[in-house]
Amino acid sequence: MSISGKSAEVRQAVILAGGQATRLRPYTDDRPKAMVPVAGRPIVDWQLEWLAQAGCEHVVISCGYLADVLEKHLADHAYPLRIEVTVETEPLGRGGALRFAAGHLPYPGERWLALNGDVLCRFPLEDLIDRHATADAKATIALAQYRTTWGIATLDEQDRIAGFVQSPRLPYWINGGIYVFEPEVVELLPVKGDHEDTTFPQLAVDKRLAGYKIDGYWRGVDTVKDVKEAGAELPRQGW
């Protein structure tokens, strides 16, 4: 049964913003990755705007590295949803950080969303939630089509090079760092460690892990090149 529309909204979400992001230096010398500006705004502001537009009411942001910089930015700006910041006193890994932050969600018996703090995306979140519900999944991963950073040679029948395609999308799908979770998944997440090493493989074995292919804009911001390219892409996307 479809639950599209208002009934597909999720009221609460977690954003993981604790990593040091050494590959983004010098941007991250004095700020966490979520505060890196893209097209004039920090990544976290783009994410909060998207979540609010989808009907999310409360976001818990899990911080670690330079958490005070993020906290000050959030305190100095107004947002159309409630924001709570949790600070890891020691590195917990991505799965541990998810579990830690989820413990602060205001509606512990309800479904929740989660985002990695380094992704920029726009697609209908209600479609992701609808896919999650109809699949009867405990967790659903939004999947982005893999785009190689290399130029790909095209060959003719005699294996002569006919040309090159720069950074094409390949017929593979990767974890896009956007999730829908049922409330019971919190207890399946590691206290320390990575959910991709433990929780997701077990859910896959149990056939309770669904995938949703993103039909829209998605970009992981991992390097200085990503910041520059995303900064040029977002205006063209109408953000």
Summary of the structure (lengths in Angstrom):
residues: 239
radius of gyration: 18.5
end to end distance: 32.9
largest distance: 62.9
contacts: 756
relative contact order: 0.19
helix: 33%
strand: 31%
